[in-house]
Amino acid sequence: MAVRGVQINIEGLAHRYGAQSPLTFDQVNIEAEPGEALVIIGRSGCGKSTLLHILAGLLSPTDGKVELDKRLVKGPSPRWVMMFQAPHLFPWMRVSQNVGIGLRFSNWPEKKIRERVAYALSLVSLEEYANNNVQDLSGGQQQRVALARSLVMEPELLLLDEPFSALDAFTRASLQHDVRKIAKKLGINLVMVTHDIDEAVLMADRALVMAGSPGRIMHDFVVDLADPREREDPAVQATRAHLMQLFHDASVSPSDNSSNTTGSRNAAPDSGLVGVS
């Protein structure tokens, strides 16, 4: 499958909400190759969601820059889409209408809309629900509709702001697996923020550990695991244990880890962690 993602370059990024406000985060530097899946993990308040909003063009940085394919991000674009914690669907519309709403706003011909909507629904396994009202769906199904609405625009970058946090464990695990699978199938970039270690291991090619006040990227951790990833796999458990230790070290004493900021990439050790949960 051809990669249609983007080259991400975040350089010297800093943000504060007002002139008298403290920095939310400072000196964030991130690079990602086309088709790569990044998960930014950190405790509440470290600035990870703000960072994602700046990447989406929804907020402006105080300092630094965000470039996608060497083009400065100055605002939202159909080239990238963002999923939030709530699906934000139109409750009076059917599933197919919700998925195709962006195409209709862009004045696509009806035949093309039907084709694209049908394909997007097939990606998220909702073909049988195309004519259902979204109010009749479960929370997990509604998030799949929101995902299909994002994918129907054929973005190069999919941004996820903890969209599975309100779902039950089974539904969440299913969506984690499917979103990574779809992103790899389409060759698009994935950037997600979470505070869930397991989610980072299951979905990331690289996990960026963010901590501190102001927030900084403390570790750039390569998640070198084969797909599909299962929680019970000893290799997954070993990687989880290593990432958990990095997360703990960064969170309890971020000032002591300042030398581990962007650029250094860690890999899970080969021994001593297998089977740890």
N, C-alpha and C positions, 0 to 999 in steps of 0.2 A: 504494500500500500504506500502510495506517495505521501511524503510528509508535507503538510500544508501549513504548519505552524509558523511561528515567528522567532526571530532572534531578540531576546529580551536583554536590555542593558539598563541597569539602575545604578546611578553613580552619585555618590556624595549626598544622598537624599536625607533631608531633615524636614520636620514639620512641627508647627505649634499652631494652636487654634486662635490665638490672639497675641497682640504685641506684648502683653503682660503675662501671658500664659507660659507655663514651663514647656520645654520641648517634649513632644510626644515620643519621638525617636530621633536619632541623630546618626549621621555618617553610615547610612545603609548602602551597601554596594552588592548588587546581585547580577549575575549573568546566567542566562539559560539558552540552550540550543533549541532550534525548531523541533517540536514534538516532545519536548521534555516535560515531565510532571514534577512540579515543585509543591511541597507542602510546608507552610510556615507554621511552626508550632510554638506556643508560648502561653503563659498565664494571662488572665484577663488584665487589661491595663497596660500591656507592653507595647501597644501600637500596631499590632498585626492587622486588624481590620482597617485601620486608617491607611496603612501601607497599601492594602488591596484596593481601597477606594481611589487612591492616587494613581495606582496602576491602571485602573478602569477609566481614568479621566474625570471622575466625579468630584475630586478635590484637587486643589493645587498645592504643590510642595512649597515650603518656606525657602528651601535651598536645595540644590542638586537638580537632577534631571532623570526622566524616564524616557527611554527610546525603545521602539519596536521596529525592527528592521531599519535601524538608524534614523527613524523619523520620530521627532519629539512628540510625546503625548500631550495634547493641549485640551482634550475634552473627550467625551464619549464617541464611539465609532461602531458601526455595524461589523467591523473586523473583529471585535471582541465583545463578549456578553458576560453578564454577571448573574449568578444565582444567589439569592439571599436565604436567610433562615426560614422565612415564610414564602410560600409559592406565589402569592399576589396574583391569583387568577381572577378572571371576570366570572362571578358566580352565576350569572344569568345565561352564560354561553355554554355550548357543548364543548367537548374536549377538542374536536377538530377546529372549531372556531378560535378557541384560545391559542392553539398551537400556531395557527396561520395568521394571527392578528398583525404581526409585524410585516408580513408579506403584503397584506392588504393595505396597510398604511403606506407601503412603498409602491402601491399601484401595480402589483404583479398581475398578470392575466390569470383568470380563475383556473384554467387547466394546469398551469404551472404550480399554482398554490396547492391544488389537490394532490399533485404528484409529490411535491416536497413534503407536505403534511403527512401523507401516507408513509413516506420513507422515514421521516422523523419518528412517527409513532411505532414503526417496526423496530427501530433502534432501541426504543425503551420498552418494548413488549406490551404496547397498549393498543394494538390494532383493533381488538374486539370492543374497545371502549370509545371509539371515535365519535359515536353519536350520543354518548351518555352526557348528562349534565355533570359538570365538575363537582357540584355539591353532593352528588351521590357516591363519590369516590372516597377511599380511605386517604389518610394523610400521606402515606407512602406513594399512592397512585397520583395524588395531586402534585407531589414533587416530581414524579416522572413526567407529568404534563408540562411542568415548568422547565424541566430539562429538555423535553422535545421542542418546546417553544424557543429555547436557546439554540438548539442544534439546527432548527429549520433555516436559520439565517446563514448557515455554513460559515461559522466564525473560524478564525485562526487561533483564537485564545479563549478558553473558558475559565472564568474566575468564580470561585466558590467561597462564599462567606458562611461557613458552618451550616450548610443547608440541611444536614441530616440530624442536627442536634436534638430536635423535638420528636424524633421517630423512635419506635420501639427497636430493641436490639436486633431482631431478626430482619426487619425492613431496612434498617440502617446498614447491616452487613451486606444485604442484597444490592443496595444502591452503591455502596462503596465498590463492590466488585464490578458492577455494570458500568459505572461512570468511567473507571480506569480502562476497562475493556473497550468502551466506545471511543474514548480519547485516543487510544492506541490504534484502533481500527481506522479512524478518520485522519490520524497523523497530526492532531492539533495539540497545542500547548495546554497544560492544566496548571493553574496556580490556585491553591486552596489554603485557607487559614483554619486552624483548629487548635484545641487544647488537649486533644485525644491522641495519646501515643499510638494506640492500636490503629487508628485511622491513618496516621502518618505512615506507618510501616506498610499497611495494605495498599496505599494509593500512590506513594511517592517514588520517583526515581532518585530524588534528593530531598532530604528533610532539613530545613533551616530552623535552628533553634534560636528563638528570639527572647531576650530577657533584659531586665534593667529598667531604670527610670532616669533619663530617657532610654527607650528601648534600642537595642543593637542586635545584630546578628552575631551570636556567640559561637555557633558551630554550623558547618556546612557538611552534612552527613550523607554519604552515598548509600542508598538502599539497594544493594545488589542482590536482588531476589528474582527468581523465575516466576512467570505467570502461568496459571492462576495462583494467587497467594491465599493460603488457608491459615487461619489462626493457630491451628493445632500443629502445624508443621514445625519441627524443631529449629529449622533455619529461621523461620519467622519469629519464633520465640527468642532465639539468640539475638537477632537484630533488635527486637523490641527491648530486651534487657539492656543492650548497649545504648540505645537511644534514650531509654529511661534514665540511665546514669548521667548522660550528657545533659539531659533536661533538668535533672535534679541539681547537678553541679552548677549549671548556669543560673538556675532560679534562686538557690540559697545564697550564692555569693558571686553575682555577675561581675563585680569589679575585679575579682581575682582571675577572671577568664578573658580579660580584654585582649589578650594576645591571640585568642582563638576566633577573631572576627573573620569576616568574609575572606574567601580565598583559600583557606585551609579546608581540605576535605578529608573526613574521617571515614574509615570503613570498619565494619564489624569484625572483631577478632575471630579467629578460626576455632578457638577453644575456650573452655572455662565458662561459657554462658548457655550452652545448649540445654533446653528444657526449663529454663527459668521463665516464670510467668508473672 
